Amino acid sequence: MNEDAAKRRLGRGLAALIGEIDSPDPVETISGDDLVPISRITANPANPRRVFLETELGDLADSIREHGIVQPVVVRPAVESDSYEIIAGERRWRAAKQAGLGEIPIIVRDVDDRTALELAIVENVQRADLNAVEEAKGYQNLIDNHNYTQAELAKVIGKSRSHVANTLRLLKLPDSVQALLTDGSLSAGHARALVTARDPAYLAKKIVEGGLSVRQAEVLAQDSGAGTSRAAPKPAQGTEKDADTKALEKALSDATGLAVRISHRGNAGDIKISYKTLEQLDDICRRLKA
């Protein structure tokens, strides 16, 4: 399958791809098997999902014991004969092993490494099965190894361009902060607020210990970015802004939805636009580039 065709098909979602087993492409071999021994199936080492909570696996194993596996696991032929590598459904496979099943239903797709990775990422993102760090690493993998742009990736996974960009920014955080994000101590909203902070590891610890909300984390990060001087300097005596400057500040603030300050000196000066979230920064960047 060529690259452009693969991207168009992936954009339709994994469910649509699985639904095509009755009308295979001429370049792909797609078959539906009833049941195969679970011992013949192996995990995909490139699966972007790394965290499988034991409590969730236990609940799913109980359900599988009671009702069986409702949705087949999607696999591809492995290098070893008579075995298969998982593309999508590793959690179901793990829970089935825990439930003691000897066989599970599969759908076989004969695809290359690139397509297998894309399908795994799309399936996990659509099911919201990835934590934010796993999602970011999956996106970066597609960008680095398969030449996706952020815009193309956003279209494929059905997310906004700003969502992809903000998720990728999380990889700039220190490992200690990423670990808190992975284990659920921090939410993605908390972590995004720390990306541009001076000491994200220290602030992350304060957020977790204080049980701060995302809004409180944003304020904390903003205050931290201002250094030791928390209060803005007051204008010197006799430098009160004139009515026209104030009116212009208000007009720009109304137009952007952000706080705008103008410092005018003679025929020159500067404009300061303040933002509180990365989404606001993305928005103002889009406007400036338009």
VOPAGU-2260 file (C-alpha; in pm, 1 decimal, decimal comma):
REM VOPAGU-2260
SITE   aa  ch    i         X         Y         Z
SITE  MET   A    0       0,0       0,0       0,0
SITE  ASN   A    1     148,0     339,0     -95,8
SITE  GLU   A    2     195,7     612,0     167,0
SITE  ASP   A    3     -84,4     846,5      51,8
SITE  ALA   A    4    -337,6     565,0      26,9
SITE  ALA   A    5    -245,0     442,1     374,1
SITE  LYS   A    6    -296,8     788,1     525,1
SITE  ARG   A    7    -636,1     829,8     356,0
SITE  ARG   A    8    -753,3     490,5     482,0
SITE  LEU   A    9    -623,5     549,2     833,5
SITE  GLY   A   10    -814,9     876,1     850,6
SITE  ARG   A   11   -1136,6     674,5     822,2
SITE  GLY   A   12   -1063,9     499,2    1150,7
SITE  LEU   A   13    -970,1     148,3    1253,3
SITE  ALA   A   14   -1331,4      30,8    1266,2
SITE  ALA   A   15   -1368,2     106,5     895,6
SITE  LEU   A   16   -1049,6     -84,9     818,1
SITE  ILE   A   17   -1161,8    -388,7    1014,4
SITE  GLY   A   18   -1498,6    -371,8     842,2
SITE  GLU   A   19   -1332,1    -424,5     504,0
SITE  ILE   A   20   -1240,9    -789,5     562,6
SITE  ASP   A   21   -1512,2    -904,3     319,6
SITE  SER   A   22   -1368,9    -694,5      34,0
SITE  PRO   A   23    -988,3    -711,8      54,8
SITE  ASP   A   24    -756,9    -482,0    -139,5
SITE  PRO   A   25    -569,1    -647,3    -425,5
SITE  VAL   A   26    -239,0    -559,1    -255,4
SITE  GLU   A   27    -331,9    -692,4      87,2
SITE  THR   A   28    -423,7   -1035,6     214,1
SITE  ILE   A   29    -701,4   -1003,9     470,4
SITE  SER   A   30    -869,3   -1301,5     630,9
SITE  GLY   A   31   -1093,1   -1371,6     924,7
SITE  ASP   A   32   -1008,5   -1671,7    1139,9
SITE  ASP   A   33   -1244,1   -1825,4    1393,7
SITE  LEU   A   34   -1023,3   -1916,4    1687,9
SITE  VAL   A   35    -648,6   -1971,0    1725,7
SITE  PRO   A   36    -444,9   -2091,7    2023,8
SITE  ILE   A   37    -347,9   -1795,7    2240,2
SITE  SER   A   38       6,3   -1935,6    2255,7
SITE  ARG   A   39      49,0   -1858,3    1885,8
SITE  ILE   A   40      -0,9   -1483,4    1943,0
SITE  THR   A   41     271,0   -1244,2    2058,4
SITE  ALA   A   42     270,3    -877,6    2160,9
SITE  ASN   A   43     386,4    -605,4    1923,1
SITE  PRO   A   44     714,7    -458,1    2058,0
SITE  ALA   A   45     633,1    -128,5    1881,1
SITE  ASN   A   46     292,0     -89,5    2046,9
SITE  PRO   A   47     274,0     271,1    2172,1
SITE  ARG   A   48      78,3     159,3    2476,1
SITE  ARG   A   49     313,5      58,1    2757,5
SITE  VAL   A   50      97,0      83,6    3069,8
SITE  PHE   A   51    -161,4    -186,4    3144,4
SITE  LEU   A   52    -324,7    -139,5    3484,4
SITE  GLU   A   53    -374,2    -465,6    3671,9
SITE  THR   A   54    -713,2    -355,0    3805,9
SITE  GLU   A   55    -842,7    -288,0    3453,9
SITE  LEU   A   56    -701,5    -616,6    3325,2
SITE  GLY   A   57    -865,9    -798,0    3615,1
SITE  ASP   A   58   -1206,5    -644,6    3540,2
SITE  LEU   A   59   -1174,1    -728,8    3171,0
SITE  ALA   A   60   -1062,1   -1084,7    3252,0
SITE  ASP   A   61   -1373,1   -1131,9    3468,0
SITE  SER   A   62   -1590,7   -1007,7    3180,7
SITE  ILE   A   63   -1416,3   -1238,6    2933,9
SITE  ARG   A   64   -1470,1   -1538,7    3161,5
SITE  GLU   A   65   -1841,3   -1453,0    3169,2
SITE  HIS   A   66   -1904,1   -1345,3    2810,0
SITE  GLY   A   67   -1595,4   -1435,4    2608,0
SITE  ILE   A   68   -1415,1   -1192,1    2373,4
SITE  VAL   A   69   -1671,6    -987,8    2183,4
SITE  GLN   A   70   -1427,9    -813,1    1947,2
SITE  PRO   A   71   -1150,1   -1013,2    1775,7
SITE  VAL   A   72    -786,2    -917,2    1818,5
SITE  VAL   A   73    -632,4    -771,9    1500,5
SITE  VAL   A   74    -303,4    -943,6    1413,2
SITE  ARG   A   75     -55,3    -991,0    1130,5
SITE  PRO   A   76     156,6   -1294,8    1042,0
SITE  ALA   A   77     477,2   -1300,1    1246,1
SITE  VAL   A   78     819,1   -1389,1    1115,3
SITE  GLU   A   79     794,2   -1727,6    1284,7
SITE  SER   A   80     566,4   -1970,1    1099,2
SITE  ASP   A   81     219,6   -2036,2    1237,4
SITE  SER   A   82     233,1   -1741,1    1476,9
SITE  TYR   A   83      87,3   -1391,2    1480,8
SITE  GLU   A   84     186,9   -1046,9    1609,4
SITE  ILE   A   85     -77,4    -817,2    1759,2
SITE  ILE   A   86    -165,8    -495,9    1577,1
SITE  ALA   A   87    -463,0    -392,9    1792,7
SITE  GLY   A   88    -613,2    -555,3    2099,9
SITE  GLU   A   89    -316,2    -632,3    2324,1
SITE  ARG   A   90    -520,5    -551,5    2636,9
SITE  ARG   A   91    -786,5    -806,1    2533,8
SITE  TRP   A   92    -512,3   -1062,4    2465,9
SITE  ARG   A   93    -353,3   -1004,2    2807,7
SITE  ALA   A   94    -690,2   -1027,9    2983,6
SITE  ALA   A   95    -778,5   -1345,0    2791,6
SITE  LYS   A   96    -453,4   -1505,7    2910,1
SITE  GLN   A   97    -534,9   -1396,8    3264,5
SITE  ALA   A   98    -883,2   -1546,1    3226,6
SITE  GLY   A   99    -729,2   -1878,0    3126,5
SITE  LEU   A  100    -858,1   -1889,4    2768,0
SITE  GLY   A  101    -680,8   -2133,7    2539,5
SITE  GLU   A  102    -804,4   -1977,3    2215,2
SITE  ILE   A  103    -916,5   -1631,6    2103,2
SITE  PRO   A  104   -1079,0   -1492,4    1786,3
SITE  ILE   A  105    -853,4   -1297,1    1551,4
SITE  ILE   A  106    -865,8   -1095,2    1231,0
SITE  VAL   A  107    -552,4   -1128,9    1019,1
SITE  ARG   A  108    -412,8    -837,3     818,6
SITE  ASP   A  109     -97,4    -881,5     611,8
SITE  VAL   A  110      64,9    -537,7     655,3
SITE  ASP   A  111     417,6    -400,7     687,5
SITE  ASP   A  112     581,8    -253,9     999,0
SITE  ARG   A  113     483,3     102,7     910,5
SITE  THR   A  114     113,6      29,3     864,7
SITE  ALA   A  115     105,7    -190,9    1174,7
SITE  LEU   A  116     243,8      95,1    1385,8
SITE  GLU   A  117      -0,1     346,4    1235,0
SITE  LEU   A  118    -296,0     118,6    1303,2
SITE  ALA   A  119    -181,0      58,8    1660,8
SITE  ILE   A  120    -152,7     432,8    1729,5
SITE  VAL   A  121    -484,6     520,4    1565,0
SITE  GLU   A  122    -667,2     242,2    1749,2
SITE  ASN   A  123    -529,6     342,9    2087,2
SITE  VAL   A  124    -592,5     715,2    2032,5
SITE  GLN   A  125    -949,9     655,1    1919,0
SITE  ARG   A  126   -1016,5     443,6    2226,7
SITE  ALA   A  127    -837,0     694,4    2455,7
SITE  ASP   A  128    -628,0     403,4    2583,8
SITE  LEU   A  129    -297,8     591,7    2581,4
SITE  ASN   A  130    -171,7     817,7    2857,2
SITE  ALA   A  131     -50,2    1157,9    2736,1
SITE  VAL   A  132     318,6    1057,4    2726,9
SITE  GLU   A  133     247,3     739,6    2527,3
SITE  GLU   A  134      32,2     944,3    2289,4
SITE  ALA   A  135     306,6    1204,2    2244,1
SITE  LYS   A  136     571,7     937,5    2180,2
SITE  GLY   A  137     343,4     766,3    1930,1
SITE  TYR   A  138     295,6    1092,6    1740,8
SITE  GLN   A  139     669,6    1162,9    1747,2
SITE  ASN   A  140     738,1     813,2    1616,4
SITE  LEU   A  141     512,2     870,7    1316,0
SITE  ILE   A  142     670,6    1211,5    1250,2
SITE  ASP   A  143    1030,0    1088,2    1284,5
SITE  ASN   A  144     999,7     751,3    1111,8
SITE  HIS   A  145     715,3     799,9     863,5
SITE  ASN   A  146     754,8    1164,2     757,7
SITE  TYR   A  147     420,9    1292,1     883,7
SITE  THR   A  148     372,5    1663,9     939,1
SITE  GLN   A  149     173,3    1772,5    1243,8
SITE  ALA   A  150    -112,1    1882,8    1015,8
SITE  GLU   A  151    -123,3    1544,8     837,6
SITE  LEU   A  152    -111,3    1361,1    1167,7
SITE  ALA   A  153    -396,6    1568,8    1309,1
SITE  LYS   A  154    -612,0    1479,6    1008,5
SITE  VAL   A  155    -530,6    1109,5    1032,5
SITE  ILE   A  156    -615,1    1072,2    1401,5
SITE  GLY   A  157    -912,1    1309,4    1395,1
SITE  LYS   A  158    -765,0    1563,5    1638,6
SITE  SER   A  159    -694,6    1935,5    1604,2
SITE  ARG   A  160    -354,6    2064,1    1496,5
SITE  SER   A  161    -319,1    2241,3    1834,2
SITE  HIS   A  162    -394,0    1914,2    2018,0
SITE  VAL   A  163    -110,2    1739,6    1833,6
SITE  ALA   A  164     129,2    2031,5    1891,9
SITE  ASN   A  165      43,8    2061,3    2261,4
SITE  THR   A  166      75,0    1686,5    2312,5
SITE  LEU   A  167     417,1    1678,2    2146,6
SITE  ARG   A  168     533,3    1963,3    2374,9
SITE  LEU   A  169     494,2    1729,9    2671,9
SITE  LEU   A  170     807,5    1545,0    2556,3
SITE  LYS   A  171    1007,0    1857,2    2648,0
SITE  LEU   A  172     925,4    1804,0    3015,7
SITE  PRO   A  173    1182,8    1636,8    3244,7
SITE  ASP   A  174    1157,8    1259,7    3287,6
SITE  SER   A  175    1038,8    1302,4    3646,8
SITE  VAL   A  176     740,9    1509,8    3531,3
SITE  GLN   A  177     663,7    1267,0    3248,8
SITE  ALA   A  178     662,4     986,4    3507,2
SITE  LEU   A  179     399,1    1172,3    3713,0
SITE  LEU   A  180     195,5    1216,3    3397,2
SITE  THR   A  181     228,2     847,6    3309,7
SITE  ASP   A  182     113,3     723,6    3651,1
SITE  GLY   A  183    -180,4     965,4    3659,3
SITE  SER   A  184     -51,4    1194,0    3935,5
SITE  LEU   A  185     -63,5    1482,1    3684,5
SITE  SER   A  186    -318,5    1534,0    3409,2
SITE  ALA   A  187    -226,1    1647,7    3058,5
SITE  GLY   A  188    -373,0    1988,3    3145,0
SITE  HIS   A  189    -142,9    2019,8    3446,0
SITE  ALA   A  190     158,1    1913,8    3239,5
SITE  ARG   A  191      85,5    2155,3    2953,5
SITE  ALA   A  192      92,7    2440,8    3203,0
SITE  LEU   A  193     448,1    2341,3    3301,6
SITE  VAL   A  194     607,3    2317,5    2956,8
SITE  THR   A  195     736,6    2677,3    2957,1
SITE  ALA   A  196     793,1    2704,9    3333,9
SITE  ARG   A  197    1143,4    2768,2    3471,0
SITE  ASP   A  198    1147,7    2464,9    3702,2
SITE  PRO   A  199     874,2    2222,1    3592,2
SITE  ALA   A  200     995,4    1938,9    3820,1
SITE  TYR   A  201     968,4    2156,2    4132,0
SITE  LEU   A  202     628,9    2294,9    4028,4
SITE  ALA   A  203     498,1    1947,0    3943,5
SITE  LYS   A  204     583,5    1834,0    4295,5
SITE  LYS   A  205     397,2    2133,4    4441,9
SITE  ILE   A  206      94,2    2062,3    4222,7
SITE  VAL   A  207      77,7    1696,7    4326,4
SITE  GLU   A  208     136,0    1766,1    4696,8
SITE  GLY   A  209    -120,0    2048,0    4700,2
SITE  GLY   A  210    -376,9    1871,0    4484,7
SITE  LEU   A  211    -397,8    2181,8    4267,0
SITE  SER   A  212    -645,8    2219,9    3984,4
SITE  VAL   A  213    -531,3    2285,1    3627,8
SITE  ARG   A  214    -623,5    2652,4    3663,1
SITE  GLN   A  215    -422,5    2678,3    3984,9
SITE  ALA   A  216    -129,8    2507,5    3811,1
SITE  GLU   A  217    -146,1    2761,1    3528,1
SITE  VAL   A  218    -134,4    3049,3    3776,6
SITE  LEU   A  219     153,0    2884,9    3964,0
SITE  ALA   A  220     351,0    2836,6    3642,5
SITE  GLN   A  221     279,4    3191,9    3531,5
SITE  ASP   A  222     396,1    3334,3    3863,6
SITE  SER   A  223     706,1    3115,7    3849,6
SITE  GLY   A  224     790,7    3243,7    3503,4
SITE  ALA   A  225     794,7    3598,4    3635,8
SITE  GLY   A  226    1091,2    3520,8    3865,9
SITE  THR   A  227    1115,7    3655,5    4218,3
SITE  SER   A  228     931,7    3975,5    4139,2
SITE  ARG   A  229     565,1    3870,1    4140,5
SITE  ALA   A  230     412,2    4218,2    4105,2
SITE  ALA   A  231     434,8    4419,2    3784,8
SITE  PRO   A  232     631,0    4739,6    3824,0
SITE  LYS   A  233     416,6    5047,5    3872,9
SITE  PRO   A  234     449,9    5332,7    3623,2
SITE  ALA   A  235     680,1    5609,0    3736,4
SITE  GLN   A  236     519,6    5927,6    3864,7
SITE  GLY   A  237     402,8    6145,0    3578,8
SITE  THR   A  238     397,7    5860,0    3318,5
SITE  GLU   A  239      25,0    5783,7    3338,6
SITE  LYS   A  240    -100,9    5649,3    3004,7
SITE  ASP   A  241    -306,2    5886,5    2794,7
SITE  ALA   A  242    -667,2    5815,5    2702,8
SITE  ASP   A  243    -583,2    5719,0    2343,0
SITE  THR   A  244    -331,4    5454,4    2453,5
SITE  LYS   A  245    -579,7    5309,5    2703,3
SITE  ALA   A  246    -850,5    5301,7    2437,4
SITE  LEU   A  247    -615,4    5123,3    2195,8
SITE  GLU   A  248    -522,9    4866,3    2464,2
SITE  LYS   A  249    -891,1    4796,4    2524,4
SITE  ALA   A  250    -964,6    4763,0    2151,6
SITE  LEU   A  251    -679,3    4513,6    2104,2
SITE  SER   A  252    -781,8    4320,9    2415,5
SITE  ASP   A  253   -1139,8    4296,2    2289,4
SITE  ALA   A  254   -1018,9    4177,8    1949,3
SITE  THR   A  255    -782,0    3910,0    2080,6
SITE  GLY   A  256    -954,4    3811,0    2404,0
SITE  LEU   A  257    -617,7    3853,0    2578,8
SITE  ALA   A  258    -462,8    4117,1    2802,9
SITE  VAL   A  259    -273,2    4376,6    2596,4
SITE  ARG   A  260     -38,1    4645,0    2730,8
SITE  ILE   A  261     120,0    4920,6    2523,7
SITE  SER   A  262     430,0    5110,0    2632,2
SITE  HIS   A  263     473,7    5424,3    2421,5
SITE  ARG   A  264     788,8    5635,7    2429,7
SITE  GLY   A  265     818,6    5917,7    2178,3
SITE  ASN   A  266     770,6    5764,5    1834,7
SITE  ALA   A  267     853,6    5409,5    1947,3
SITE  GLY   A  268     737,3    5154,6    2203,1
SITE  ASP   A  269     628,5    4795,2    2245,1
SITE  ILE   A  270     314,6    4585,7    2278,2
SITE  LYS   A  271     281,1    4304,2    2534,3
SITE  ILE   A  272      17,6    4034,2    2482,8
SITE  SER   A  273     -30,6    3803,0    2783,4
SITE  TYR   A  274    -162,9    3447,6    2753,3
SITE  LYS   A  275    -250,8    3195,4    3023,1
SITE  THR   A  276    -270,9    2870,2    2826,8
SITE  LEU   A  277     -88,8    2713,2    2532,2
SITE  GLU   A  278    -416,8    2709,0    2340,3
SITE  GLN   A  279    -429,8    3089,9    2366,6
SITE  LEU   A  280     -70,1    3108,5    2241,8
SITE  ASP   A  281    -154,8    2885,7    1944,2
SITE  ASP   A  282    -453,9    3106,0    1865,6
SITE  ILE   A  283    -256,2    3431,4    1865,1
SITE  CYS   A  284      18,3    3268,3    1653,4
SITE  ARG   A  285    -240,2    3161,3    1394,4
SITE  ARG   A  286    -376,7    3516,3    1381,5
SITE  LEU   A  287     -32,6    3669,6    1336,3
SITE  LYS   A  288      52,0    3426,2    1055,8
SITE  ALA   A  289    -276,8    3479,8     873,8
